[in-house]
Amino acid sequence: MNSECVIGDGKKMESHIVTSVPPNHRFHEPEKAVKTITDMAVWEKSEAYMEYTGFIATLNESIKSKPLSVDCKVNNNVTQLLHVLEEINNMIDEFPPVEQPQRFGNTAFRDWLDKVKSNTTTLLQKMMHESLHIAIPEIKAYLEESFGNATRIDYGTGHEMAFIMFLCCLYKIGFLQAEDNVATVFLVFNKYLNIARRLQKTYRMEPAGSHGVWSLDDYQFVPFIWGSAQLIDQPKIYPPVKFLEDDIIDKYADEYMFLSCIKYIKEVKKGPFAEHSNQLWSISSVGSWAKINQGLIKMYKKEVLSKFPVVQHIMFGSLLPIRRFPLHQ
């Protein structure tokens, strides 16, 4: 990828997301590697960590000040990826919620996820050129982890992370390119977000390790980061406190991911916003969207990427390796 991106402490460094792998590259199925708290230090210095945070920062830069309706380049590969997500979405229709005594965690979700997993290889083979099929056993693991846990019937930021890692891998094998950055967030990630919300509602999924009022949301985090980037220098929703106003939410939820997140929270939670979403309430008093955006990236690293209960589930392969990131390249 061509641009600079902000990583870690905010200093600029050259983006190190490569867009293809050498012909002799050996793919392998990703595995969990953070088994104990002491492994967290290995993760935070790993290539996977640097690639992942760099990927989020690079896409963050490319969508600044842009509404979802912006005219962005959509090539055939992006279209094929959207078809895969649409097929996954349509499978929900085949598994309506079952009658069961408990209110949360409808067991029909397990049947839906089984169907998805039995189809991912075929879907990805149809999506990608034959020359990339060798990568499927590695990248499909991230896609399959993106929608929630079958045992607990829950969904959280770790599943969201798996999907973003899936996207990152598609860049690394060259299926997606730098010119697809805007479409990757606005079309692909946004479609994924809508599927995740549909699953949460349809199967009444538990939040995975809900953080209570000090987290942004029971389920998502990254759409708040990228959504706040969209709102930088956007005069219609300024100062940021305006994002709490119902008429602003209704008017702009389809244009800005941040507002669609707020709209969704207001639909699924009852009671005063300041009580059920205290962190977002306090963010509303920050003076600019640029400050909110940078603050959310820091918060994400601290509250998600440095938390063992999330990181223990991350899988590492050849594209996102656990090995130490080389300081001198």
C-alpha positions in Angstrom: 0.0 0.0 0.0 1.3 3.4 -0.8 0.3 5.8 1.9 1.8 6.7 5.3 -0.3 5.7 8.3 -0.3 6.6 11.9 0.6 3.7 14.2 1.2 3.3 17.9 2.2 6.6 19.5 0.9 8.7 16.7 4.2 9.2 14.9 4.1 8.7 11.1 5.7 5.7 9.7 5.5 4.1 6.4 2.7 1.6 5.9 4.1 -1.9 5.9 1.0 -3.7 4.6 2.2 -5.6 1.6 -0.2 -6.2 -1.3 1.0 -9.6 -2.5 2.9 -12.6 -1.3 5.9 -14.2 -3.1 5.1 -17.2 -5.4 6.8 -19.7 -3.0 4.9 -18.4 0.1 3.7 -21.2 2.4 0.2 -20.7 3.7 -0.9 -22.5 6.8 -4.1 -22.7 8.9 -3.9 -20.1 11.6 -3.7 -21.1 15.2 -4.1 -19.5 18.6 -0.8 -18.4 20.2 -1.6 -16.2 23.1 -2.2 -18.8 25.8 -1.2 -17.0 29.0 -1.1 -13.4 30.2 2.7 -13.3 29.7 2.1 -14.0 25.9 0.4 -10.6 25.7 3.9 -8.9 25.4 4.7 -11.2 22.4 1.4 -10.2 20.7 2.0 -6.4 21.2 5.4 -6.7 19.5 4.2 -9.1 16.8 4.0 -8.6 13.0 0.2 -9.4 13.4 -0.3 -6.5 15.8 1.6 -4.0 13.6 -0.2 -5.1 10.5 -3.6 -5.0 12.1 -3.2 -1.6 13.7 -1.6 -0.3 10.6 -4.4 -1.6 8.5 -7.0 0.1 10.7 -5.1 3.4 10.6 -4.6 3.2 6.8 -8.3 2.7 6.2 -9.1 5.4 8.8 -7.0 7.9 6.7 -8.7 7.0 3.5 -12.3 7.6 4.6 -11.7 10.9 6.5 -14.5 13.4 5.9 -16.4 11.2 3.4 -20.0 10.1 3.7 -21.0 6.5 2.9 -22.7 7.7 -0.4 -19.3 9.0 -1.7 -18.6 7.9 -5.3 -15.9 5.3 -4.7 -14.2 2.9 -7.1 -15.9 -0.6 -7.0 -13.9 -3.2 -9.0 -14.9 -6.7 -9.7 -13.1 -8.2 -6.7 -15.1 -5.9 -4.3 -18.3 -6.9 -6.1 -17.4 -10.6 -5.7 -16.7 -10.1 -2.0 -20.1 -8.4 -1.5 -21.7 -11.4 -3.2 -20.2 -13.7 -0.7 -21.5 -11.6 2.2 -24.9 -11.5 0.6 -25.0 -15.3 0.3 -24.0 -15.6 4.0 -26.8 -13.0 4.9 -29.4 -15.0 2.8 -28.6 -18.1 4.8 -30.2 -16.5 7.9 -33.6 -16.9 6.1 -33.1 -20.7 6.2 -32.7 -20.8 10.0 -35.5 -18.9 11.7 -35.3 -18.7 15.5 -36.6 -21.8 17.3 -39.0 -21.8 20.2 -37.0 -22.2 23.4 -37.4 -21.5 27.1 -34.4 -19.2 27.5 -34.7 -15.6 26.2 -31.1 -15.2 24.9 -28.9 -17.2 22.6 -31.3 -18.9 20.2 -29.9 -22.3 19.2 -30.9 -21.8 15.5 -27.7 -19.7 15.3 -25.6 -22.9 15.6 -27.3 -24.4 12.5 -26.8 -21.2 10.6 -23.1 -21.1 11.5 -22.7 -24.7 10.6 -24.1 -24.0 7.1 -21.8 -21.0 6.7 -18.7 -23.0 7.7 -19.7 -25.8 5.3 -19.9 -23.3 2.4 -16.9 -20.9 3.0 -14.4 -22.8 0.9 -16.8 -23.0 -2.1 -17.8 -19.3 -1.7 -14.2 -18.2 -1.6 -13.2 -20.4 -4.5 -16.0 -18.7 -6.6 -14.9 -15.3 -5.4 -11.1 -15.5 -6.1 -9.0 -16.4 -9.1 -7.6 -19.9 -9.1 -4.1 -18.7 -8.4 -5.3 -17.5 -5.0 -7.1 -20.7 -4.0 -4.0 -21.9 -2.1 -4.6 -19.2 0.5 -8.2 -20.3 1.3 -7.5 -22.7 4.2 -5.7 -19.8 6.0 -8.0 -16.9 5.3 -11.3 -18.8 5.7 -10.6 -19.3 9.4 -10.9 -15.6 9.9 -14.2 -15.3 8.0 -15.7 -18.2 9.9 -14.8 -16.6 13.2 -16.4 -13.3 12.2 -20.0 -13.9 13.2 -20.0 -15.2 16.7 -19.3 -18.2 18.9 -21.5 -21.3 18.4 -21.1 -22.6 21.9 -21.9 -19.5 23.8 -24.1 -17.9 21.0 -22.4 -14.6 21.7 -20.7 -11.9 19.6 -18.2 -9.2 20.5 -15.2 -7.2 19.5 -13.1 -10.3 19.0 -15.4 -11.5 16.2 -15.4 -8.0 14.7 -11.5 -8.2 14.8 -11.6 -11.6 13.0 -13.5 -10.0 10.1 -11.1 -7.1 9.8 -8.2 -9.6 9.9 -9.9 -11.4 7.0 -10.0 -8.2 5.1 -6.4 -7.5 5.9 -5.4 -10.9 4.6 -7.3 -10.2 1.3 -5.0 -7.2 0.9 -1.9 -9.2 1.7 -2.6 -11.7 -1.0 -3.4 -9.0 -3.5 -7.1 -9.7 -3.9 -7.8 -6.1 -2.6 -5.6 -3.1 -3.4 -5.0 0.3 -2.0 -7.5 1.8 -4.5 -10.2 -0.4 -2.8 -9.8 1.2 0.6 -12.9 3.4 0.6 -15.1 0.6 -0.8 -13.7 -1.9 1.7 -15.0 0.2 4.6 -18.1 1.8 3.1 -19.4 -1.2 1.2 -17.8 -4.4 2.5 -17.4 -3.6 6.2 -20.7 -1.8 6.4 -22.4 -4.8 4.9 -20.7 -7.0 7.4 -21.9 -4.7 10.2 -25.5 -5.0 9.0 -25.2 -8.8 9.0 -23.7 -8.8 12.5 -26.7 -6.6 13.7 -29.2 -8.9 12.0 -27.6 -11.9 13.7 -27.6 -10.2 17.1 -31.3 -9.4 16.8 -32.5 -12.6 15.1 -30.8 -15.0 17.5 -30.7 -12.7 20.5 -27.0 -13.1 20.9 -25.3 -12.4 24.1 -22.6 -9.7 24.1 -19.2 -11.5 24.4 -17.8 -10.4 27.7 -20.0 -7.3 27.9 -18.0 -4.5 29.4 -21.0 -2.7 30.9 -21.2 1.1 30.9 -17.5 1.8 30.5 -17.3 0.3 27.0 -18.7 2.0 23.9 -21.1 -0.7 22.9 -22.0 -4.2 23.8 -20.9 -5.6 20.4 -18.8 -3.3 18.2 -15.9 -0.9 18.4 -14.2 -0.3 15.0 -17.3 1.3 13.3 -17.0 4.1 16.0 -13.3 4.6 15.0 -14.0 4.7 11.2 -17.3 6.4 11.8 -15.7 9.3 13.7 -13.1 9.6 10.9 -15.9 10.2 8.4 -17.2 13.1 10.6 -13.9 15.1 10.7 -14.6 18.5 9.2 -18.2 17.7 8.7 -20.1 20.9 9.5 -23.6 19.4 9.7 -22.7 17.3 12.8 -20.6 19.8 14.7 -20.0 20.2 17.5 -19.9 16.4 18.2 -22.6 16.7 20.9 -25.1 16.9 18.0 -24.7 13.1 17.5 -27.1 12.6 20.5 -29.9 14.5 18.8 -32.7 12.2 17.4 -33.3 14.4 14.3 -29.6 14.4 13.4 -29.5 10.6 13.9 -32.5 10.0 11.7 -31.3 12.3 9.0 -27.7 11.1 8.8 -27.6 7.5 10.0 -27.4 6.2 6.4 -24.5 8.5 5.6 -22.3 8.1 8.7 -21.4 4.8 10.4 -21.0 6.5 13.8 -24.6 7.7 13.7 -25.9 4.3 12.5 -24.2 2.8 15.6 -25.9 5.4 17.8 -29.2 4.7 16.1 -28.8 0.9 16.7 -28.0 1.4 20.3 -31.1 3.5 20.8 -33.2 0.8 19.2 -31.9 -2.1 21.3 -31.4 -0.3 24.7 -34.0 1.4 26.8 -33.6 4.2 29.4 -31.5 7.3 29.5 -28.6 7.3 27.0 -26.2 8.7 29.6 -26.9 5.6 31.8 -26.7 2.7 29.3 -24.0 4.3 27.2 -21.9 6.4 29.5 -18.7 6.3 27.5 -20.4 7.6 24.4 -22.2 10.2 26.5 -18.9 11.5 27.8 -17.3 11.4 24.3 -20.0 13.8 23.1 -18.4 16.6 25.1 -15.1 16.4 23.2 -14.5 19.5 21.1 -13.7 17.9 17.7 -14.2 14.8 15.7 -10.4 14.6 15.0 -9.8 14.4 18.8 -12.5 11.8 19.2 -11.0 9.8 16.3 -7.5 9.7 17.8 -8.9 9.1 21.3 -10.9 6.1 20.0 -7.9 4.5 18.4 -6.0 4.8 21.7 -8.9 3.5 23.6 -9.3 0.5 21.2 -5.6 -0.4 21.7 -6.1 -0.2 25.5 -9.5 -1.7 26.0 -9.6 -4.3 23.3 -6.1 -5.1 21.8 -4.5 -5.3 25.3 -7.1 -7.4 26.9 -6.3 -11.1 27.3 -9.9 -12.3 27.2 -10.1 -11.0 23.6 -6.6 -11.6 22.4 -6.5 -15.3 23.5 -8.9 -16.1 20.7 -6.8 -14.4 17.9 -5.5 -16.8 15.3 -2.0 -16.4 13.7 -0.9 -17.7 10.4 1.6 -16.9 7.7 -0.1 -13.6 6.7 -0.6 -12.3 10.3 2.2 -14.0 12.1 2.9 -13.9 15.9 6.7 -13.5 15.2 8.2 -10.2 16.4 7.9 -7.3 14.0 11.3 -6.4 12.6 12.4 -3.0 13.9 14.9 -2.4 11.0 13.7 -3.3 7.6 
